[in-house]
Amino acid sequence: MRSVVAALCLALCGCDSVHALFAPRARRAPASPGVAMGPWLLGPAAGEMTVAWTTAEPVKGRVWYLEDRLAQEDTARTDHRVTLRSLPLDAVVRYRIEASPPVAGTFRTAPTPHSPFRVLVYGDNRTNNGDHALVARAAAAEGAQLALHTGDMVVNAADNELWARWFSEEADLLLRTPFVPTLGNHEITDNGVSYARWFQPPSRPAYHSLDYGPVHLVVLDSFEMAAGADPHSGAVSDAQLAWVEEDLRGVPAEKHVWMLVHQGPFAHPAHMRPGRGGSERVRLAVQAAARRHSIEAVFAGHEHFYERGEVDGLRYFVIGGGGAPLEDPDPTFPTVEAAHKALSFVTVDVCGCHVTGKAKDIAGRVLDSFTLSSCKEPCGAPLAAKGGAP
Ligand SMILES: [Fe+2]
C-alpha cells in the first residue's frame, strides 16, 4: 500500500521524497486566519484607539503597536475590536494585526488642544456604480486625521455583500483614519443590526459624544428606533433630547461644539418629498444643546447634495454627495449660502481657536470655503484666547 501511495505521489504531486509524505508533521503554531473585512479604527480618544476587523474563523485578535506593545482579546471571535491604550497625544502610531497575511497601518492619535488637524466629513454613499469609490478615493487623499460620516452607507443594511463592497471601497481611508459615523435611515433597514455590529460599542445608544482635542462632538440619532423611527420616517426620543442638554453641561466654553446627525435641522431640496428637508425633532435637539453651549456647526446628510446655510446664527451643513444618486438643492432659499449638486465631501481644518473648511468635488475642485471660528491669535494659541462663548 505504501509503495502504491509513494508511486502516486511521485507521479502526481512531484514530491521530492516519499519520506515527506509519511514523516510526522512538524509542530507549528496554527496560522492566523486572514483579515476578512477591515481594519477600521473606532473610538478615537485621548490616549486610545480601537482597531476593528473580521475574520472568517474565530480567533483571539492580537494587535502589535508602538514597536513592542501587544493588545489582545481574551476569547476567540470573528468580529474583532482591540483597544490600544496609553498612546501619546498627536503622534503617528503604527499598528499590525496578527493575521495571515498580517495587516499593518498607521494613524495619528488625538490632538492636543493646540495642535492642528484636519477632519473629513462625508456621507450618503449608497454604493452606486462606483461613485462611492470615487468619493472615498478623493477623500482619502486629503490626509484627514478624523473622519465623520453623516450616515447612509449602503442601500440595504441586511445585504452583507453591500457591506463587503463598502468596506472594500473605504479600505484606504479606514486603515488610517478613525471613523465616527451617525446612524442613517438606511442603517435601520435591518433594524440597526449591522450598524451596531460594525460601529457601535455594546450597551450604548447610537447617540453619544466624544472629545477630540479642542472639539466636543455630539453625535445624534435622527432615526432612533426606540422612538418609533422606520427607514422612511425619523424620530428622536424625549430621552435623547434630555441627554443632549445634559451632555453639554460642563463642557468648557472655549470648546468647539459640533453636532453630527443624519437628517439635519434644515435642508432645502429643490423637489420636496415626504421625509425630506429638515427635521423638527432634530431642531429641538439642537435648541436643547444651544441652551448649554454655543453650537459651532451642525453636520448632516440625508439629502444627496451639498448645502451650507445659517438660521438664527446656527450654521448648518448638508453633506450628502458621497455617492448616492445626486439630487438638486434649492440655492434660492433665503437661508442657503452655498449649494451644489456634486459628488463631494468636506474638510475642516482646526488649529486652536481657528476653524476653517472647504467643500470639494472628486476632482479636488473647491466648491465652497467657510470659516467657523477665528481669533486674533495665531494658529496654535491657547484656547482661552478664543473667548466669546457663553
Ligand atoms: Fe438618508
Boltz pocket constraint, residues with backbone or C-beta under 6 A from the ligand:
constraints:
  - pocket:
      binder: B
      contacts: [[A, 152], [A, 184], [A, 185], [A, 186], [A, 262], [A, 301], [A, 302], [A, 303]]
      max_distance: 6.0
